Amino acid sequence: MAKQDYYELLGVAKGASSDDLKKAYRKLAMQYHPDKNPGDKKAESRFKEINEAYDVLKDDQKRAAYDRFGHAAFEGGGGGAGARAGGFDFGAGGAGGFADIFDEMFGEFMGGGRRGAGPQRGADLRYNLEISLEDAYHGKQATVRVASLHSCETCHGSGAEAGSKPATCPTCRGQGKVRAQQGFFTIERACPQCGGAGQIIEKPCKTCQGQGRTRKERTLSVNIPAGVEDGTRIRLAGEGEAGMRGSPQGDLYLFLSIKQHKLFHREGADIYCRVPIPMTTAALGGSIEVPTVDGGRAKVTIPAGAQTGQQFRLKGKGMSVLRSQARGDMFIESMVETPVNLTKKQQELLREFEGSGGGSKSHSPESASFFAKVKELWDDLRG
């Protein structure tokens, strides 16, 4: 049985904001929660489905993958942490959707802070990179400069002044989490004093003020493979922001956009190019030379009587195909060009051609067919 669309499950439009998603999820989660429907297997199943839908749509990266690939983006199972889309890992160690609602509902009771305990992974970063169509064809080694938070070199990410060490947090006794009873629920949250680290800094590093990280700019070399398309995302694991006090780094995501080309139009692996053809070449036949995306040239034979819009296929002259040795095709679309700035002699020759039957049905079959249809239309209207 096909899975129901996540947006339909939550009863929101595809462009719904984060707030609208959260409101819709909260309402449904409370309605179908097992505690409110004891023994109701359908309600339990529905609760799991909406929880799964919200877990994907609340995360910008997972949501972008779902919008593009649908349920196929999470073939690894249910859109949970570690699900993959298009070859890129979108798992960021996030908590489940219902837990996020609990965070909001009981946040003030526990003094705020994130759910769970232990080191918090650094934030993921996004970098927009524009490349040319030729770069997308050949692939390239790109250099990007990224400013972000990195491990403090003075304290080596510990956040503590040289010669001192972090002390065990007296509130959670090093556990990094505290518990409290709220009605039927036992709520476990990150310790509000140490933020889940289990330790506090008594003598903070003067360079990073106890954060364990400082902002600086780095230069990274990135391999852009041949055949990438507009909108491709490349994940650089561990190249995002450093976490607090030595916690793991996040990831860096490169979003590629391809500049519009002056001559070529790309559709998947195929290249299209509209080429003007002299009227005489179109009428008598001949050959023309056209550029190709790989920087070379190709010869195209034009048959006598070629018309505007007629396409000629050059097999294997299109774009590279990602992770493959294959290439798409190139399509030349003819555009017969009417001559301008004619001399008197040239005008006389054209009139002579017209007078000798140049405009007859045999020479201009498209025109003859069109006006025959016009005549039939007028005859029908008179009848």
Summary of the structure (lengths in Angstrom):
residues: 383
radius of gyration: 32.7
end to end distance: 57.5
largest distance: 105.6
contacts: 1091
relative contact order: 0.09
helix: 29%
strand: 27%
